[in-house]
Each structure stands twice: as C-alpha cells, then as structure tokens.
Amino acid sequence: MKSQNKTCTLVSVAMLSTVAYLLAFIEIQVPLSPSFAKMDISDLPALIAAFAFGPLPGVIVELIKNAL
C-alpha cells in the first residue's frame, strides 16, 4: 500500500511538472496595468502539488519546470 502511494505521488509530480512547463509559454496580461506587466500562471501546478502532497513535491515541481 505504501509503495502505491509513493508511485501515485511520483506520477502526480511528473504530470504537474509537465503542465507547469507548458503553462510557462502562456502569458496573460494583467487588466488595468501597463503592457509590460504580465502574469505567469505556471506556478499554479507547483502550488497545487505543495498543498496536495507537501512542500517538497511543490519544490520538486518548480525545479523540474525550471530545468526544462
């Protein structure tokens, strides 16, 4: 049972890292702000991982996203 939980966490971290990497290419302009102010939504999967699995998987998602 514990091995299945580790595998589920590992796969979830990998999928959230991939989503974060793909979201890094999307920039959303913040309403009522200058044109150079853009919002980066690629940090949302790391926040989801941090809240769902703990702080270490959240950091790992960010590391993988930045390494790619």
Residue frames relative to the residue before (quaternion, step in Angstrom):
aa qw qx qy qz dx dy dz
M 1.0000 0.0000 0.0000 0.0000 0.00 0.00 0.00
K 0.6660 0.4983 -0.3045 0.4642 3.59 0.96 -0.82
S 0.6215 0.5381 -0.3355 0.4600 3.60 1.08 -0.69
Q 0.6448 0.5145 -0.3196 0.4662 3.58 1.02 -0.77
N 0.6333 0.5271 -0.3275 0.4625 3.61 1.06 -0.72
K 0.6511 0.5039 -0.3134 0.4732 3.61 0.99 -0.79
T 0.6471 0.5167 -0.3148 0.4638 3.56 1.01 -0.81
C 0.6424 0.5190 -0.3165 0.4667 3.57 0.99 -0.83
T 0.6559 0.4987 -0.3085 0.4754 3.60 0.97 -0.81
L 0.6501 0.5236 -0.3130 0.4530 3.59 0.95 -0.86
V 0.6757 0.4769 -0.2914 0.4808 3.58 0.91 -0.90
S 0.6446 0.5192 -0.3229 0.4591 3.59 0.98 -0.77
V 0.6416 0.5081 -0.3214 0.4764 3.59 0.98 -0.78
A 0.6516 0.5116 -0.3171 0.4617 3.58 0.97 -0.80
M 0.6800 0.4786 -0.2984 0.4685 3.59 0.91 -0.86
L 0.6644 0.4884 -0.3122 0.4717 3.60 0.95 -0.78
S 0.6105 0.5338 -0.3528 0.4668 3.61 1.10 -0.58
T 0.6472 0.5132 -0.3145 0.4679 3.57 1.01 -0.80
V 0.6528 0.4999 -0.3113 0.4764 3.57 0.95 -0.86
A 0.6469 0.5148 -0.3209 0.4621 3.60 0.97 -0.81
Y 0.6402 0.5192 -0.3271 0.4622 3.59 1.01 -0.77
L 0.6822 0.4769 -0.2933 0.4703 3.58 0.93 -0.86
L 0.6563 0.5052 -0.3113 0.4660 3.60 1.05 -0.68
A 0.5437 0.6282 -0.4006 0.3863 3.60 1.21 -0.37
F 0.6550 0.5152 -0.3157 0.4537 3.59 1.17 -0.44
I 0.6525 0.4903 -0.3083 0.4887 3.58 1.27 -0.25
E 0.0506 -0.7827 0.6203 0.0075 3.54 -0.83 1.03
I 0.1629 -0.7806 0.5996 0.0687 3.54 -0.88 0.98
Q 0.3792 -0.7227 0.5319 0.2257 3.53 -0.86 0.97
V 0.4185 -0.7062 0.5179 0.2407 3.55 -0.91 0.97
P 0.4469 -0.7013 0.4748 0.2882 3.60 -0.77 0.95
L 0.8450 0.1513 -0.1520 0.4898 3.54 -1.18 0.73
S 0.5967 0.5134 -0.3893 0.4784 3.56 0.97 0.86
P 0.6623 -0.4930 0.3581 0.4361 3.60 -1.23 0.21
S 0.6578 -0.5573 0.3432 0.3728 3.56 -1.20 0.49
F 0.6618 0.5132 -0.3221 0.4415 3.61 1.12 -0.50
A 0.5964 0.5576 -0.3710 0.4424 3.63 1.19 -0.25
K 0.0670 0.7970 -0.5917 0.1011 3.56 -0.44 1.24
M 0.3648 -0.7302 0.5398 0.2057 3.54 -1.10 0.73
D 0.2536 -0.7605 0.5840 0.1276 3.56 -0.90 0.98
I 0.1597 -0.8255 0.5375 0.0648 3.57 -0.43 1.20
S 0.4637 0.7018 -0.4414 0.3125 3.59 1.22 0.15
D 0.5872 0.5712 -0.3810 0.4288 3.61 1.23 -0.04
L 0.4996 0.6820 -0.4194 0.3308 3.60 1.20 -0.26
P 0.6604 0.4869 -0.3449 0.4559 3.69 0.86 -0.71
A 0.6260 0.5219 -0.3452 0.4654 3.60 1.07 -0.60
L 0.6359 0.5095 -0.3277 0.4782 3.57 1.04 -0.71
I 0.6311 0.5228 -0.3299 0.4685 3.57 1.01 -0.78
A 0.6631 0.4946 -0.3032 0.4730 3.59 0.94 -0.87
A 0.6569 0.5159 -0.3189 0.4480 3.58 0.97 -0.79
F 0.6969 0.4506 -0.2826 0.4810 3.58 0.96 -0.79
A 0.7044 0.4761 -0.2756 0.4485 3.60 0.99 -0.74
F 0.8342 0.2214 -0.0734 0.4997 3.60 0.88 -0.93
G 0.6511 -0.4833 0.3295 0.4836 3.59 1.21 -0.26
P 0.6911 -0.5211 0.3120 0.3918 3.56 -1.24 0.29
L 0.6314 0.5608 -0.3481 0.4071 3.62 0.98 -0.70
P 0.6654 0.4649 -0.3283 0.4831 3.68 0.84 -0.71
G 0.6067 0.5472 -0.3556 0.4540 3.60 1.09 -0.59
V 0.6578 0.4855 -0.2978 0.4928 3.56 1.01 -0.81
I 0.6392 0.5252 -0.3291 0.4553 3.59 0.99 -0.76
V 0.6161 0.5323 -0.3456 0.4666 3.60 1.03 -0.74
E 0.6646 0.4921 -0.3027 0.4739 3.59 0.93 -0.86
L 0.6489 0.5180 -0.3254 0.4524 3.61 0.94 -0.81
I 0.6694 0.4850 -0.3069 0.4717 3.59 0.91 -0.87
K 0.6351 0.5302 -0.3324 0.4528 3.60 0.97 -0.85
N 0.7071 0.4556 -0.2662 0.4708 3.58 0.89 -0.91
A 0.6313 0.5271 -0.3416 0.4550 3.59 1.10 -0.58
L 0.6461 0.5022 -0.3255 0.4737 3.58 1.07 -0.68
